[in-house]
């Protein structure tokens, strides 16, 4: 059922050189502003979210470890594509534990074709940890990906995104410079919006 198989190894941004990401790709992996805003700018407004799968399942062992869950616990797993001008630009996987879908988190159960990051990063309670990056296999071939551990109203979420060839082929001149929304981290620094 999953669109991607979560990788076993992730690297901190300080170690991203091990993955030998081209400069254009690294600018997406290490984006410090709003990912959704940047994508909308490049798409010149022709942007949408397509849900590929949303189901209750057991997260991968590495996701369980990163979220601090008990093995065997279920979570809501959501996989989507972010499309610009009709082409898949980003594929994203979100893992939302049951405890994170109560209280204020109830709204995350029924996102439909809305961006998870667009909702989360408007909330002043959101906090996130450092970006982690990796490479993984997708139908298009090996691609670079990143993920973030988020805390929304005190509850953990895990969001990963991979950047597809159609996005990386876009000319830099298509980009605009929107004023990004920023989410606070535990140290008070800023961080990007996730899909």
C-alpha positions, 0 to 999 in steps of 0.5 A: 500500500505505501508509495515509498518504503521508508529508508533506514538511515537519515543524515543531519544537514551537517552530514549532507555532503555524504549524499553528494546532492547537487547544489540545486537539490540541496537548496530544496533539502535545506530550505529554510522558508515555506516549502509550499509557498516556494512551490506555489511561486514556481507554479505561478499559482497552478499548485495542488495536493493529490492524496495517494494513500491515507490509512491506519497502519504500523509505521516502519521501525525507524519511524517508530524509533524517531517518534518514540512510539511503542512498537506495534502501535498504529498511526495514520499514514498519509502519502501525497503528491504536491503538483505544480502545473500538473506535474508531481514535484514533491512526494510526501509521507506523514506519520501521525500517531493516534495520540496526535489526532486528539484535541486540536489534532482532530482536524488532521484526520480530514485534510482531504486535498489540503496541504498538511504543512499549510495547516500546521505552520499557521499554528503558533504552537508548532515546533520542529526538530532539525531536518534530516536527509537521505536518498530513497528509491521512487518510481522515477529512480533514486531521489533525495528526501528530507524529513522533520520531527514536528510537535503540534500542540505537544504531540509528535508528527513525522513528515518526509518529502522527496524532490522529484525530477520534474521539480529539479528540472524547473529553471531557477528563473521561475522562482519568486521570492515570497515572504515565508511563514516560519515555524519555531524550533525548540531553540527558537530558530526558524524552519520550513513548512512541510507538506 
